[in-house]
Amino acid sequence: MKSQAKTLEGDLKEQVLKKARRNFTLGDTLFVERGEEIAKDAYKQIKPVAQEMVAAIDQEIKQRLADSELTTSAAVQQLRERWGLTPRYGAPAPLRQPVGQLQLAM
């Protein structure tokens, strides 16, 4: 997204006060329509729009990550409950009896 914004900004700077030969867009945002004259400050509109788009993408990624962590945590908890396991950080269930408590069958 950032590289597209920089390319678009450079293209607009090069063609200031000329008629646009194409639509200048970034995502769904139209900056200059084909056939219109490109204003001197048209390129200044790109940076804020690009920053908003990047922020929206970052927020969406953070939300998806949080959702996947929640789903994973719930799945792990269900498996632990199904198999009767305790988390590693909790007190482990005793697997062996201490040596003094063993009874040997003879």
VOPAGU-2260 file (C-alpha; in pm, 1 decimal, decimal comma):
REM VOPAGU-2260
SITE   aa  ch    i         X         Y         Z
SITE  MET   A    0       0,0       0,0       0,0
SITE  LYS   A    1     277,6     240,6      92,9
SITE  SER   A    2     471,7     174,6    -226,8
SITE  GLN   A    3     157,8     228,8    -434,5
SITE  ALA   A    4      99,7     560,2    -257,4
SITE  LYS   A    5     457,3     674,2    -323,5
SITE  THR   A    6     431,6     576,4    -690,0
SITE  LEU   A    7     100,9     760,1    -726,4
SITE  GLU   A    8     244,0    1066,1    -552,8
SITE  GLY   A    9     542,8    1069,5    -789,0
SITE  ASP   A   10     319,9    1030,2   -1093,7
SITE  LEU   A   11     102,4    1323,0    -986,2
SITE  LYS   A   12     404,8    1545,3    -915,9
SITE  GLU   A   13     542,7    1476,6   -1263,5
SITE  GLN   A   14     216,5    1568,9   -1435,7
SITE  VAL   A   15     113,0    1881,0   -1244,6
SITE  LEU   A   16    -106,9    2115,0   -1451,8
SITE  LYS   A   17    -142,8    1855,7   -1728,4
SITE  LYS   A   18    -457,2    1665,3   -1817,2
SITE  ALA   A   19    -472,0    1322,8   -1659,8
SITE  ARG   A   20    -437,8    1041,4   -1910,8
SITE  ARG   A   21    -583,6     792,2   -1662,4
SITE  ASN   A   22    -772,0     780,1   -1335,8
SITE  PHE   A   23    -540,5     828,2   -1040,3
SITE  THR   A   24    -671,5     604,1    -763,7
SITE  LEU   A   25    -546,6     443,2    -446,5
SITE  GLY   A   26    -770,5     159,8    -334,8
SITE  ASP   A   27   -1124,1     286,2    -389,7
SITE  THR   A   28   -1030,4     653,8    -356,8
SITE  LEU   A   29   -1023,5     857,8    -677,1
SITE  PHE   A   30    -782,4    1152,7    -663,8
SITE  VAL   A   31    -788,2    1275,4   -1024,8
SITE  GLU   A   32   -1026,5    1157,4   -1292,3
SITE  ARG   A   33    -911,0    1097,0   -1647,9
SITE  GLY   A   34    -929,9    1416,1   -1852,1
SITE  GLU   A   35    -915,7    1653,1   -1554,1
SITE  GLU   A   36    -628,4    1892,4   -1501,2
SITE  ILE   A   37    -397,2    1779,1   -1222,7
SITE  ALA   A   38    -382,6    2047,1    -951,9
SITE  LYS   A   39     -53,8    2164,8    -800,7
SITE  ASP   A   40    -135,3    2018,0    -462,5
SITE  ALA   A   41    -315,1    1700,5    -575,0
SITE  TYR   A   42     -33,1    1481,1    -446,6
SITE  LYS   A   43     -78,7    1618,0     -91,9
SITE  GLN   A   44    -410,9    1434,6     -59,7
SITE  ILE   A   45    -247,8    1093,8     -94,5
SITE  LYS   A   46     -51,7    1069,3     231,0
SITE  PRO   A   47    -345,5    1106,9     474,2
SITE  VAL   A   48    -558,5     861,2     275,7
SITE  ALA   A   49    -273,6     609,8     261,7
SITE  GLN   A   50    -216,3     642,9     637,3
SITE  GLU   A   51    -584,6     577,4     704,6
SITE  MET   A   52    -577,8     270,1     480,2
SITE  VAL   A   53    -266,0     131,1     648,9
SITE  ALA   A   54    -416,5     194,2     993,7
SITE  ALA   A   55    -735,3      12,4     891,2
SITE  ILE   A   56    -533,0    -283,9     762,5
SITE  ASP   A   57    -327,6    -292,4    1084,6
SITE  GLN   A   58    -644,7    -289,3    1293,6
SITE  GLU   A   59    -795,4    -572,4    1090,0
SITE  ILE   A   60    -478,6    -780,9    1131,0
SITE  LYS   A   61    -476,1    -721,1    1507,2
SITE  GLN   A   62    -842,1    -822,2    1530,3
SITE  ARG   A   63    -785,2   -1140,4    1330,2
SITE  LEU   A   64    -485,0   -1228,9    1548,1
SITE  ALA   A   65    -687,9   -1177,7    1865,8
SITE  ASP   A   66    -970,4   -1391,2    1724,0
SITE  SER   A   67    -732,4   -1673,0    1628,6
SITE  GLU   A   68    -564,5   -1665,0    1971,9
SITE  LEU   A   69    -904,4   -1686,6    2140,0
SITE  THR   A   70   -1013,6   -1975,3    1916,9
SITE  THR   A   71    -686,5   -2159,8    1974,1
SITE  SER   A   72    -705,7   -2111,2    2348,3
SITE  ALA   A   73   -1062,2   -2243,9    2357,8
SITE  ALA   A   74    -967,0   -2548,3    2149,6
SITE  VAL   A   75    -669,7   -2625,6    2374,0
SITE  GLN   A   76    -888,5   -2595,2    2683,1
SITE  GLN   A   77   -1145,5   -2834,5    2535,6
SITE  LEU   A   78    -874,7   -3090,3    2457,0
SITE  ARG   A   79    -731,2   -3059,9    2808,3
SITE  GLU   A   80   -1074,2   -3116,3    2960,3
SITE  ARG   A   81   -1145,6   -3409,9    2729,3
SITE  TRP   A   82    -817,8   -3585,1    2810,6
SITE  GLY   A   83    -800,0   -3477,3    3174,8
SITE  LEU   A   84    -476,1   -3287,7    3133,0
SITE  THR   A   85    -352,3   -2997,9    3340,9
SITE  PRO   A   86    -160,7   -2705,2    3198,4
SITE  ARG   A   87     217,0   -2719,9    3226,5
SITE  TYR   A   88     227,4   -2412,2    3442,8
SITE  GLY   A   89     -18,4   -2563,6    3691,9
SITE  ALA   A   90      51,0   -2828,8    3950,6
SITE  PRO   A   91     119,4   -3153,4    3763,9
SITE  ALA   A   92     -73,1   -3463,4    3858,2
SITE  PRO   A   93     146,1   -3718,9    4039,2
SITE  LEU   A   94     247,0   -3990,8    3796,8
SITE  ARG   A   95     451,4   -4200,5    4041,9
SITE  GLN   A   96     431,1   -4278,2    4406,1
SITE  PRO   A   97     726,3   -4188,6    4624,7
SITE  VAL   A   98     967,0   -4480,0    4681,5
SITE  GLY   A   99     876,0   -4520,6    5051,1
SITE  GLN   A  100     512,6   -4586,2    4962,9
SITE  LEU   A  101     571,0   -4865,7    4712,7
SITE  GLN   A  102     462,1   -5208,8    4813,3
SITE  LEU   A  103     639,5   -5495,1    4654,8
SITE  ALA   A  104     447,0   -5812,0    4590,7
SITE  MET   A  105     650,8   -6119,2    4686,5
